[in-house]
Amino acid sequence: MEEKRHTSSHYEKELQEIKNGLIYLGALTEKAIHAAMKSLSERNSDVAHEVIQADDEIDGLDTELEEKCIQILALRQPTAIDLRFITTAIKITGHLERIGDMAANIAEKALLLIEEPQLKPYIDLPRMTDLVAGMIRDSLDSFIRKDLHMAQKVQQTEQVIDDLNEQIFRELLTFMMEDSKSIHRSLMIMQVSKNLERIADHAKGIADMVTYMVTGECVRHQTYPLDEKEPA
């Protein structure tokens, strides 16, 4: 038996506004991550300051979307299918707000690293940035489309980010052991990598909630091997 859906066109418009707001918020966080890495790679302090200032817009939109969701819960008494959508949307805004914080943290580290000689070429960090930005985009697409395959793709990509973070840590540890003067810069670069790893965690968290929203299955503590075949 299919779940009964609402028939109000105004209600439908409210739900669509939440979807559009989440897409826009996701785009802002994606932009912030790329800009933060650009500020580091190009040693551009102006861009770093722009990322830090833009975090206020992300925080404001997070609050606005959460209030809209709460208002719908209070006034519309949504049925089960819409209730799952709205409660999931509230949690997603929290993930995206924290991703914005991580981007600002990277920009802050970039400002400090710009003041010192560059320790090494940045190769894996930009790669991580592209991957986590894609995870954010795909996790939100999976939410809007209720696409479990795309959600699983995000869940699997998290392991790639974890591996890159570990690789960067080992490489920088070698730098620190060989030259004590590199310790401060190495630790800051490690923090940049860790922030990217945490962004991946938040993107996976969104994908996990999509899986729960669609199937009712809690997958937050499961692992996703890259060679795992899809169920028949």
Secondary structure as UniProt FT lines:
FT   HELIX           9..41
FT   TURN            42..43
FT   HELIX           45..76
FT   HELIX           80..114
FT   HELIX           124..145
FT   HELIX           148..178
FT   HELIX           180..182
FT   HELIX           183..215
FT   TURN            220..221
FT   TURN            226..227
//
